[in-house]
Amino acid sequence: MLKISPKKTTIGWIGTGVMGSSMCSHLIKKGYKAVVYNRTKRKANKLIQEGAEWARNPKEVAEKADVIFTIVGFPKDVRQVYFGENGIFEGLNKGSIIVDMTTTEPSLSEEVYEEAMGRGAWSVDAPVSGGDIGAQAGTLSIMVGGDKKAVEAVMPLFKLMGKNIVHQGGPGKGQHAKMCNQIMASSLMIGVCETLLYGYKSGLDLNTMLSSVSKGAAASWMLSNVAPLMVKRDFRPGFYVEHFIKDMGIALEEAKKMNLSLPGLSLVNQLYIATKAQGHGRKGTQALLLALEKISNVR
Protein backbone atom coordinates (compact mmCIF):
# COMPACT_ATOMS: atom_id res chain seq x y z
CA MET A 1 0.00 0.00 0.00
CA LEU A 2 1.20 3.51 -0.85
CA LYS A 3 2.87 5.63 1.81
CA ILE A 4 1.61 9.10 0.98
CA SER A 5 3.78 12.17 1.46
CA PRO A 6 4.33 15.44 -0.45
CA LYS A 7 7.89 14.44 -1.39
CA LYS A 8 6.99 11.06 -2.90
CA THR A 9 3.32 11.15 -3.98
CA THR A 10 1.95 12.65 -7.19
CA ILE A 11 -1.73 13.54 -7.14
CA GLY A 12 -3.98 13.27 -10.17
CA TRP A 13 -7.11 15.42 -10.27
CA ILE A 14 -9.95 15.14 -12.79
CA GLY A 15 -12.78 17.67 -12.48
CA THR A 16 -11.80 21.25 -11.64
CA GLY A 17 -15.21 22.83 -11.29
CA VAL A 18 -16.84 24.81 -8.49
CA MET A 19 -15.60 22.46 -5.76
CA GLY A 20 -12.83 20.41 -7.35
CA SER A 21 -10.55 23.36 -8.03
CA SER A 22 -10.48 24.43 -4.37
CA MET A 23 -10.07 20.86 -3.13
CA CYS A 24 -7.08 20.19 -5.37
CA SER A 25 -5.58 23.58 -4.49
CA HIS A 26 -5.35 22.56 -0.82
CA LEU A 27 -3.16 19.59 -1.81
CA ILE A 28 -0.90 21.66 -4.06
CA LYS A 29 -0.40 24.25 -1.32
CA LYS A 30 0.79 21.47 1.00
CA GLY A 31 3.50 20.52 -1.46
CA TYR A 32 1.94 17.75 -3.50
CA LYS A 33 2.80 17.59 -7.19
CA ALA A 34 -0.44 17.50 -9.18
CA VAL A 35 -1.46 16.45 -12.68
CA VAL A 36 -4.89 17.79 -13.66
CA TYR A 37 -7.49 17.36 -16.38
CA ASN A 38 -10.84 18.96 -17.06
CA ARG A 39 -13.01 18.94 -20.18
CA THR A 40 -12.73 22.74 -20.27
CA LYS A 41 -9.08 23.63 -19.75
CA ARG A 42 -9.94 27.21 -18.77
CA LYS A 43 -11.42 25.92 -15.51
CA ALA A 44 -8.06 24.39 -14.60
CA ASN A 45 -6.04 27.57 -15.20
CA LYS A 46 -5.94 28.53 -11.51
CA LEU A 47 -4.41 25.16 -10.59
CA ILE A 48 -1.95 25.31 -13.48
CA GLN A 49 -0.85 28.74 -12.23
CA GLU A 50 -0.32 27.16 -8.80
CA GLY A 51 2.03 24.60 -10.34
CA ALA A 52 -0.16 21.75 -11.54
CA GLU A 53 0.75 19.93 -14.74
CA TRP A 54 -1.92 19.79 -17.45
CA ALA A 55 -2.83 16.36 -18.88
CA ARG A 56 -4.47 15.74 -22.25
CA ASN A 57 -6.96 13.17 -20.92
CA PRO A 58 -7.79 10.98 -17.89
CA LYS A 59 -5.54 8.20 -19.18
CA GLU A 60 -2.51 10.50 -18.97
CA VAL A 61 -3.48 11.57 -15.45
CA ALA A 62 -3.59 7.91 -14.37
CA GLU A 63 -0.25 7.16 -16.01
CA LYS A 64 1.50 9.97 -14.12
CA ALA A 65 -0.22 9.92 -10.70
CA ASP A 66 -0.12 7.68 -7.64
CA VAL A 67 -3.51 8.78 -6.27
CA ILE A 68 -6.16 9.87 -8.77
CA PHE A 69 -9.12 11.95 -7.59
CA THR A 70 -12.26 12.49 -9.66
CA ILE A 71 -15.15 14.85 -9.01
CA VAL A 72 -17.34 15.27 -12.08
CA GLY A 73 -21.02 15.91 -12.75
CA PHE A 74 -23.17 12.89 -13.50
CA PRO A 75 -22.88 9.07 -13.42
CA LYS A 76 -22.41 9.05 -17.22
CA ASP A 77 -19.41 11.36 -16.72
CA VAL A 78 -17.95 9.03 -14.09
CA ARG A 79 -18.36 6.06 -16.43
CA GLN A 80 -16.71 7.94 -19.30
CA VAL A 81 -13.79 9.15 -17.17
CA TYR A 82 -13.05 5.65 -15.87
CA PHE A 83 -14.14 3.22 -18.58
CA GLY A 84 -14.19 5.38 -21.74
CA GLU A 85 -11.61 5.85 -24.46
CA ASN A 86 -8.48 7.42 -22.97
CA GLY A 87 -10.05 6.84 -19.57
CA ILE A 88 -8.40 6.16 -16.23
CA PHE A 89 -8.45 2.39 -16.60
CA GLU A 90 -6.42 2.60 -19.81
CA GLY A 91 -3.57 4.24 -17.92
CA LEU A 92 -3.95 3.01 -14.33
CA ASN A 93 -0.77 1.68 -12.74
CA LYS A 94 -0.67 -1.31 -10.42
CA GLY A 95 -0.73 -0.18 -6.79
CA SER A 96 -2.36 3.18 -7.54
CA ILE A 97 -5.41 4.41 -5.62
CA ILE A 98 -8.42 5.98 -7.33
CA VAL A 99 -10.78 8.13 -5.28
CA ASP A 100 -14.11 9.15 -6.78
CA MET A 101 -15.57 12.12 -4.90
CA THR A 102 -18.48 12.56 -7.30
CA THR A 103 -21.93 11.85 -5.90
CA THR A 104 -22.95 8.94 -8.08
CA GLU A 105 -24.75 5.58 -8.09
CA PRO A 106 -23.54 3.18 -5.38
CA SER A 107 -23.63 0.34 -7.92
CA LEU A 108 -21.27 2.29 -10.19
CA SER A 109 -18.84 2.80 -7.30
CA GLU A 110 -18.90 -0.96 -6.75
CA GLU A 111 -18.22 -1.53 -10.46
CA VAL A 112 -15.26 0.85 -10.39
CA TYR A 113 -13.95 -0.93 -7.30
CA GLU A 114 -14.11 -4.37 -8.94
CA GLU A 115 -12.35 -3.13 -12.08
CA ALA A 116 -9.60 -1.45 -10.05
CA MET A 117 -9.01 -4.55 -7.93
CA GLY A 118 -8.78 -6.65 -11.08
CA ARG A 119 -5.97 -4.38 -12.26
CA GLY A 120 -4.04 -4.55 -9.00
CA ALA A 121 -5.13 -1.08 -7.88
CA TRP A 122 -7.39 0.26 -5.12
CA SER A 123 -10.63 2.20 -5.26
CA VAL A 124 -12.36 4.45 -2.74
CA ASP A 125 -15.69 6.25 -3.08
CA ALA A 126 -15.73 9.50 -1.11
CA PRO A 127 -18.58 11.91 -1.91
CA VAL A 128 -18.60 15.18 -0.01
CA SER A 129 -20.98 17.68 1.55
CA GLY A 130 -20.39 21.34 2.28
CA GLY A 131 -20.58 22.96 -1.16
CA ASP A 132 -18.17 25.56 -2.47
CA ILE A 133 -17.94 27.15 0.99
CA GLY A 134 -16.66 23.94 2.57
CA ALA A 135 -14.39 23.21 -0.39
CA GLN A 136 -12.74 26.64 -0.14
CA ALA A 137 -12.35 26.42 3.63
CA GLY A 138 -11.17 22.80 3.69
CA THR A 139 -14.04 21.87 6.01
CA LEU A 140 -15.98 19.38 3.89
CA SER A 141 -17.77 16.38 5.32
CA ILE A 142 -16.40 13.34 3.50
CA MET A 143 -18.34 10.06 3.44
CA VAL A 144 -15.99 7.21 2.58
CA GLY A 145 -16.51 3.72 1.21
CA GLY A 146 -13.85 1.11 0.39
CA ASP A 147 -11.28 -1.20 1.92
CA LYS A 148 -9.88 -0.04 5.25
CA LYS A 149 -6.24 -0.14 4.06
CA ALA A 150 -6.94 2.12 1.09
CA VAL A 151 -8.99 4.53 3.18
CA GLU A 152 -6.25 4.79 5.79
CA ALA A 153 -3.67 5.40 3.06
CA VAL A 154 -5.49 8.42 1.61
CA MET A 155 -6.61 9.82 4.97
CA PRO A 156 -3.77 12.42 5.06
CA LEU A 157 -5.14 13.84 1.81
CA PHE A 158 -8.73 13.81 3.00
CA LYS A 159 -7.68 15.76 6.11
CA LEU A 160 -6.46 18.60 3.89
CA MET A 161 -9.92 18.88 2.31
CA GLY A 162 -12.32 18.11 5.13
CA LYS A 163 -12.94 18.14 8.86
CA ASN A 164 -15.51 15.37 9.27
CA ILE A 165 -14.20 12.25 7.55
CA VAL A 166 -16.01 8.99 8.31
CA HIS A 167 -15.39 5.53 6.85
CA GLN A 168 -18.90 4.18 6.27
CA GLY A 169 -17.97 0.65 5.18
CA GLY A 170 -17.15 -1.23 1.98
CA PRO A 171 -17.40 -0.13 -1.66
CA GLY A 172 -20.45 2.04 -2.37
CA LYS A 173 -21.19 2.75 1.29
CA GLY A 174 -19.86 6.29 1.01
CA GLN A 175 -22.37 6.90 -1.77
CA HIS A 176 -25.22 5.47 0.30
CA ALA A 177 -24.25 7.80 3.16
CA LYS A 178 -24.28 10.73 0.73
CA MET A 179 -27.80 9.78 -0.32
CA CYS A 180 -28.81 10.06 3.36
CA ASN A 181 -27.24 13.52 3.39
CA GLN A 182 -29.10 14.61 0.26
CA ILE A 183 -32.44 13.32 1.54
CA MET A 184 -31.98 15.45 4.65
CA ALA A 185 -30.67 18.44 2.69
CA SER A 186 -33.72 18.44 0.43
CA SER A 187 -36.07 18.74 3.40
CA LEU A 188 -33.94 21.42 5.02
CA MET A 189 -33.86 23.45 1.81
CA ILE A 190 -37.62 23.58 1.39
CA GLY A 191 -37.94 24.45 5.09
CA VAL A 192 -35.54 27.39 4.71
CA CYS A 193 -37.36 28.66 1.61
CA GLU A 194 -40.79 28.45 3.21
CA THR A 195 -39.47 30.14 6.36
CA LEU A 196 -38.23 33.10 4.33
CA LEU A 197 -41.43 33.36 2.33
CA TYR A 198 -43.54 33.33 5.49
CA GLY A 199 -41.28 35.85 7.20
CA TYR A 200 -41.41 38.17 4.19
CA LYS A 201 -45.19 38.04 3.79
CA SER A 202 -45.73 38.61 7.52
CA GLY A 203 -43.64 41.77 7.42
CA LEU A 204 -40.65 40.61 9.42
CA ASP A 205 -37.14 41.84 8.79
CA LEU A 206 -35.62 38.64 7.43
CA ASN A 207 -32.13 39.10 8.88
CA THR A 208 -33.57 39.85 12.31
CA MET A 209 -35.81 36.80 12.10
CA LEU A 210 -32.87 34.59 11.06
CA SER A 211 -30.81 35.81 14.00
CA SER A 212 -33.43 34.21 16.26
CA VAL A 213 -34.37 30.99 14.51
CA SER A 214 -30.80 30.09 13.50
CA LYS A 215 -29.90 29.78 17.18
CA GLY A 216 -32.92 27.72 18.26
CA ALA A 217 -34.21 24.21 17.67
CA ALA A 218 -34.34 24.84 13.91
CA ALA A 219 -30.62 25.62 13.70
CA SER A 220 -28.79 24.01 10.77
CA TRP A 221 -25.86 24.56 8.43
CA MET A 222 -28.36 25.32 5.68
CA LEU A 223 -30.08 28.01 7.74
CA SER A 224 -26.80 29.67 8.71
CA ASN A 225 -25.03 29.50 5.34
CA VAL A 226 -27.66 29.34 2.58
CA ALA A 227 -30.52 31.44 3.97
CA PRO A 228 -28.37 34.63 4.01
CA LEU A 229 -27.61 34.08 0.32
CA MET A 230 -31.33 33.94 -0.42
CA VAL A 231 -31.94 37.15 1.50
CA LYS A 232 -29.24 38.86 -0.58
CA ARG A 233 -30.77 37.38 -3.78
CA ASP A 234 -27.49 35.61 -4.45
CA PHE A 235 -28.26 32.54 -6.55
CA ARG A 236 -24.74 31.84 -7.79
CA PRO A 237 -23.95 28.12 -7.69
CA GLY A 238 -22.19 26.57 -4.75
CA PHE A 239 -23.95 23.41 -5.89
CA TYR A 240 -26.00 23.33 -9.08
CA VAL A 241 -29.76 22.74 -9.15
CA GLU A 242 -29.32 20.19 -11.95
CA HIS A 243 -26.76 18.25 -9.90
CA PHE A 244 -29.09 18.17 -6.90
CA ILE A 245 -31.86 16.80 -9.12
CA LYS A 246 -29.42 14.08 -10.20
CA ASP A 247 -28.65 13.22 -6.57
CA MET A 248 -32.31 13.07 -5.56
CA GLY A 249 -33.02 10.86 -8.57
CA ILE A 250 -30.32 8.41 -7.46
CA ALA A 251 -31.72 8.35 -3.92
CA LEU A 252 -35.25 7.73 -5.18
CA GLU A 253 -34.07 4.92 -7.46
CA GLU A 254 -32.12 3.29 -4.62
CA ALA A 255 -35.17 3.63 -2.35
CA LYS A 256 -37.30 1.95 -5.02
CA LYS A 257 -34.91 -1.02 -5.07
CA MET A 258 -35.36 -1.31 -1.30
CA ASN A 259 -39.18 -1.06 -1.56
CA LEU A 260 -38.96 2.16 0.45
CA SER A 261 -41.37 5.09 0.09
CA LEU A 262 -39.86 8.59 0.50
CA PRO A 263 -42.76 11.00 -0.13
CA GLY A 264 -40.94 14.06 1.22
CA LEU A 265 -38.00 13.56 -1.10
CA SER A 266 -40.35 12.91 -4.02
CA LEU A 267 -42.09 16.25 -3.41
CA VAL A 268 -38.89 18.27 -3.20
CA ASN A 269 -37.55 16.51 -6.29
CA GLN A 270 -40.62 17.62 -8.26
CA LEU A 271 -40.22 21.20 -7.02
CA TYR A 272 -36.60 21.23 -8.13
CA ILE A 273 -37.60 19.89 -11.55
CA ALA A 274 -39.95 22.89 -11.73
CA THR A 275 -37.04 25.14 -10.72
CA LYS A 276 -34.97 23.78 -13.59
CA ALA A 277 -37.93 24.10 -15.98
CA GLN A 278 -38.10 27.80 -15.10
CA GLY A 279 -34.52 28.18 -16.38
CA HIS A 280 -32.60 27.92 -13.11
CA GLY A 281 -30.79 24.60 -13.61
CA ARG A 282 -27.32 26.17 -13.53
CA LYS A 283 -28.06 28.33 -10.49
CA GLY A 284 -27.30 27.27 -6.93
CA THR A 285 -29.71 25.01 -5.06
CA GLN A 286 -30.99 28.06 -3.17
CA ALA A 287 -32.81 28.97 -6.41
CA LEU A 288 -35.63 26.73 -5.17
CA LEU A 289 -36.82 29.96 -3.55
CA LEU A 290 -37.49 31.42 -7.01
CA ALA A 291 -39.81 28.56 -7.94
CA LEU A 292 -41.69 28.79 -4.65
CA GLU A 293 -42.04 32.56 -5.03
CA LYS A 294 -43.63 32.00 -8.42
CA ILE A 295 -46.11 29.48 -7.03
CA SER A 296 -47.31 31.99 -4.42
CA ASN A 297 -46.90 35.04 -6.67
CA VAL A 298 -44.48 36.66 -4.23
CA ARG A 299 -42.55 39.60 -5.67
C-alpha positions as CSV (number, residue, x, y, z in Angstrom):
1,M,0.0,0.0,0.0
2,L,1.2,3.5,-0.9
3,K,2.9,5.6,1.8
4,I,1.6,9.1,1.0
5,S,3.8,12.2,1.5
6,P,4.3,15.4,-0.5
7,K,7.9,14.4,-1.4
8,K,7.0,11.1,-2.9
9,T,3.3,11.2,-4.0
10,T,1.9,12.6,-7.2
11,I,-1.7,13.5,-7.1
12,G,-4.0,13.3,-10.2
13,W,-7.1,15.4,-10.3
14,I,-10.0,15.1,-12.8
15,G,-12.8,17.7,-12.5
16,T,-11.8,21.3,-11.6
17,G,-15.2,22.8,-11.3
18,V,-16.8,24.8,-8.5
19,M,-15.6,22.5,-5.8
20,G,-12.8,20.4,-7.4
21,S,-10.5,23.4,-8.0
22,S,-10.5,24.4,-4.4
23,M,-10.1,20.9,-3.1
24,C,-7.1,20.2,-5.4
25,S,-5.6,23.6,-4.5
26,H,-5.3,22.6,-0.8
27,L,-3.2,19.6,-1.8
28,I,-0.9,21.7,-4.1
29,K,-0.4,24.3,-1.3
30,K,0.8,21.5,1.0
31,G,3.5,20.5,-1.5
32,Y,1.9,17.7,-3.5
33,K,2.8,17.6,-7.2
34,A,-0.4,17.5,-9.2
35,V,-1.5,16.4,-12.7
36,V,-4.9,17.8,-13.7
37,Y,-7.5,17.4,-16.4
38,N,-10.8,19.0,-17.1
39,R,-13.0,18.9,-20.2
40,T,-12.7,22.7,-20.3
41,K,-9.1,23.6,-19.7
42,R,-9.9,27.2,-18.8
43,K,-11.4,25.9,-15.5
44,A,-8.1,24.4,-14.6
45,N,-6.0,27.6,-15.2
46,K,-5.9,28.5,-11.5
47,L,-4.4,25.2,-10.6
48,I,-1.9,25.3,-13.5
49,Q,-0.8,28.7,-12.2
50,E,-0.3,27.2,-8.8
51,G,2.0,24.6,-10.3
52,A,-0.2,21.7,-11.5
53,E,0.8,19.9,-14.7
54,W,-1.9,19.8,-17.5
55,A,-2.8,16.4,-18.9
56,R,-4.5,15.7,-22.3
57,N,-7.0,13.2,-20.9
58,P,-7.8,11.0,-17.9
59,K,-5.5,8.2,-19.2
60,E,-2.5,10.5,-19.0
61,V,-3.5,11.6,-15.5
62,A,-3.6,7.9,-14.4
63,E,-0.2,7.2,-16.0
64,K,1.5,10.0,-14.1
65,A,-0.2,9.9,-10.7
66,D,-0.1,7.7,-7.6
67,V,-3.5,8.8,-6.3
68,I,-6.2,9.9,-8.8
69,F,-9.1,12.0,-7.6
70,T,-12.3,12.5,-9.7
71,I,-15.1,14.8,-9.0
72,V,-17.3,15.3,-12.1
73,G,-21.0,15.9,-12.7
74,F,-23.2,12.9,-13.5
75,P,-22.9,9.1,-13.4
76,K,-22.4,9.1,-17.2
77,D,-19.4,11.4,-16.7
78,V,-18.0,9.0,-14.1
79,R,-18.4,6.1,-16.4
80,Q,-16.7,7.9,-19.3
81,V,-13.8,9.1,-17.2
82,Y,-13.1,5.7,-15.9
83,F,-14.1,3.2,-18.6
84,G,-14.2,5.4,-21.7
85,E,-11.6,5.9,-24.5
86,N,-8.5,7.4,-23.0
87,G,-10.1,6.8,-19.6
88,I,-8.4,6.2,-16.2
89,F,-8.5,2.4,-16.6
90,E,-6.4,2.6,-19.8
91,G,-3.6,4.2,-17.9
92,L,-4.0,3.0,-14.3
93,N,-0.8,1.7,-12.7
94,K,-0.7,-1.3,-10.4
95,G,-0.7,-0.2,-6.8
96,S,-2.4,3.2,-7.5
97,I,-5.4,4.4,-5.6
98,I,-8.4,6.0,-7.3
99,V,-10.8,8.1,-5.3
100,D,-14.1,9.2,-6.8
101,M,-15.6,12.1,-4.9
102,T,-18.5,12.6,-7.3
103,T,-21.9,11.9,-5.9
104,T,-22.9,8.9,-8.1
105,E,-24.7,5.6,-8.1
106,P,-23.5,3.2,-5.4
107,S,-23.6,0.3,-7.9
108,L,-21.3,2.3,-10.2
109,S,-18.8,2.8,-7.3
110,E,-18.9,-1.0,-6.8
111,E,-18.2,-1.5,-10.5
112,V,-15.3,0.9,-10.4
113,Y,-13.9,-0.9,-7.3
114,E,-14.1,-4.4,-8.9
115,E,-12.3,-3.1,-12.1
116,A,-9.6,-1.5,-10.1
117,M,-9.0,-4.6,-7.9
118,G,-8.8,-6.6,-11.1
119,R,-6.0,-4.4,-12.3
120,G,-4.0,-4.6,-9.0
121,A,-5.1,-1.1,-7.9
122,W,-7.4,0.3,-5.1
123,S,-10.6,2.2,-5.3
124,V,-12.4,4.4,-2.7
125,D,-15.7,6.2,-3.1
126,A,-15.7,9.5,-1.1
127,P,-18.6,11.9,-1.9
128,V,-18.6,15.2,0.0
129,S,-21.0,17.7,1.5
130,G,-20.4,21.3,2.3
131,G,-20.6,23.0,-1.2
132,D,-18.2,25.6,-2.5
133,I,-17.9,27.1,1.0
134,G,-16.7,23.9,2.6
135,A,-14.4,23.2,-0.4
136,Q,-12.7,26.6,-0.1
137,A,-12.3,26.4,3.6
138,G,-11.2,22.8,3.7
139,T,-14.0,21.9,6.0
140,L,-16.0,19.4,3.9
141,S,-17.8,16.4,5.3
142,I,-16.4,13.3,3.5
143,M,-18.3,10.1,3.4
144,V,-16.0,7.2,2.6
145,G,-16.5,3.7,1.2
146,G,-13.9,1.1,0.4
147,D,-11.3,-1.2,1.9
148,K,-9.9,0.0,5.3
149,K,-6.2,-0.1,4.1
150,A,-6.9,2.1,1.1
151,V,-9.0,4.5,3.2
152,E,-6.3,4.8,5.8
153,A,-3.7,5.4,3.1
154,V,-5.5,8.4,1.6
155,M,-6.6,9.8,5.0
156,P,-3.8,12.4,5.1
157,L,-5.1,13.8,1.8
158,F,-8.7,13.8,3.0
159,K,-7.7,15.8,6.1
160,L,-6.5,18.6,3.9
161,M,-9.9,18.9,2.3
162,G,-12.3,18.1,5.1
163,K,-12.9,18.1,8.9
164,N,-15.5,15.4,9.3
165,I,-14.2,12.2,7.6
166,V,-16.0,9.0,8.3
167,H,-15.4,5.5,6.9
168,Q,-18.9,4.2,6.3
169,G,-18.0,0.6,5.2
170,G,-17.1,-1.2,2.0
171,P,-17.4,-0.1,-1.7
172,G,-20.5,2.0,-2.4
173,K,-21.2,2.7,1.3
174,G,-19.9,6.3,1.0
175,Q,-22.4,6.9,-1.8
176,H,-25.2,5.5,0.3
177,A,-24.2,7.8,3.2
178,K,-24.3,10.7,0.7
179,M,-27.8,9.8,-0.3
180,C,-28.8,10.1,3.4
181,N,-27.2,13.5,3.4
182,Q,-29.1,14.6,0.3
183,I,-32.4,13.3,1.5
184,M,-32.0,15.4,4.6
185,A,-30.7,18.4,2.7
186,S,-33.7,18.4,0.4
187,S,-36.1,18.7,3.4
188,L,-33.9,21.4,5.0
189,M,-33.9,23.5,1.8
190,I,-37.6,23.6,1.4
191,G,-37.9,24.4,5.1
192,V,-35.5,27.4,4.7
193,C,-37.4,28.7,1.6
194,E,-40.8,28.5,3.2
195,T,-39.5,30.1,6.4
196,L,-38.2,33.1,4.3
197,L,-41.4,33.4,2.3
198,Y,-43.5,33.3,5.5
199,G,-41.3,35.9,7.2
200,Y,-41.4,38.2,4.2
201,K,-45.2,38.0,3.8
202,S,-45.7,38.6,7.5
203,G,-43.6,41.8,7.4
204,L,-40.7,40.6,9.4
205,D,-37.1,41.8,8.8
206,L,-35.6,38.6,7.4
207,N,-32.1,39.1,8.9
208,T,-33.6,39.9,12.3
209,M,-35.8,36.8,12.1
210,L,-32.9,34.6,11.1
211,S,-30.8,35.8,14.0
212,S,-33.4,34.2,16.3
213,V,-34.4,31.0,14.5
214,S,-30.8,30.1,13.5
215,K,-29.9,29.8,17.2
216,G,-32.9,27.7,18.3
217,A,-34.2,24.2,17.7
218,A,-34.3,24.8,13.9
219,A,-30.6,25.6,13.7
220,S,-28.8,24.0,10.8
221,W,-25.9,24.6,8.4
222,M,-28.4,25.3,5.7
223,L,-30.1,28.0,7.7
224,S,-26.8,29.7,8.7
225,N,-25.0,29.5,5.3
226,V,-27.7,29.3,2.6
227,A,-30.5,31.4,4.0
228,P,-28.4,34.6,4.0
229,L,-27.6,34.1,0.3
230,M,-31.3,33.9,-0.4
231,V,-31.9,37.2,1.5
232,K,-29.2,38.9,-0.6
233,R,-30.8,37.4,-3.8
234,D,-27.5,35.6,-4.5
235,F,-28.3,32.5,-6.5
236,R,-24.7,31.8,-7.8
237,P,-23.9,28.1,-7.7
238,G,-22.2,26.6,-4.8
239,F,-24.0,23.4,-5.9
240,Y,-26.0,23.3,-9.1
241,V,-29.8,22.7,-9.2
242,E,-29.3,20.2,-11.9
243,H,-26.8,18.2,-9.9
244,F,-29.1,18.2,-6.9
245,I,-31.9,16.8,-9.1
246,K,-29.4,14.1,-10.2
247,D,-28.7,13.2,-6.6
248,M,-32.3,13.1,-5.6
249,G,-33.0,10.9,-8.6
250,I,-30.3,8.4,-7.5
251,A,-31.7,8.4,-3.9
252,L,-35.2,7.7,-5.2
253,E,-34.1,4.9,-7.5
254,E,-32.1,3.3,-4.6
255,A,-35.2,3.6,-2.4
256,K,-37.3,1.9,-5.0
257,K,-34.9,-1.0,-5.1
258,M,-35.4,-1.3,-1.3
259,N,-39.2,-1.1,-1.6
260,L,-39.0,2.2,0.4
261,S,-41.4,5.1,0.1
262,L,-39.9,8.6,0.5
263,P,-42.8,11.0,-0.1
264,G,-40.9,14.1,1.2
265,L,-38.0,13.6,-1.1
266,S,-40.3,12.9,-4.0
267,L,-42.1,16.3,-3.4
268,V,-38.9,18.3,-3.2
269,N,-37.5,16.5,-6.3
270,Q,-40.6,17.6,-8.3
271,L,-40.2,21.2,-7.0
272,Y,-36.6,21.2,-8.1
273,I,-37.6,19.9,-11.5
274,A,-39.9,22.9,-11.7
275,T,-37.0,25.1,-10.7
276,K,-35.0,23.8,-13.6
277,A,-37.9,24.1,-16.0
278,Q,-38.1,27.8,-15.1
279,G,-34.5,28.2,-16.4
280,H,-32.6,27.9,-13.1
281,G,-30.8,24.6,-13.6
282,R,-27.3,26.2,-13.5
283,K,-28.1,28.3,-10.5
284,G,-27.3,27.3,-6.9
285,T,-29.7,25.0,-5.1
286,Q,-31.0,28.1,-3.2
287,A,-32.8,29.0,-6.4
288,L,-35.6,26.7,-5.2
289,L,-36.8,30.0,-3.6
290,L,-37.5,31.4,-7.0
291,A,-39.8,28.6,-7.9
292,L,-41.7,28.8,-4.6
293,E,-42.0,32.6,-5.0
294,K,-43.6,32.0,-8.4
295,I,-46.1,29.5,-7.0
296,S,-47.3,32.0,-4.4
297,N,-46.9,35.0,-6.7
298,V,-44.5,36.7,-4.2
299,R,-42.6,39.6,-5.7
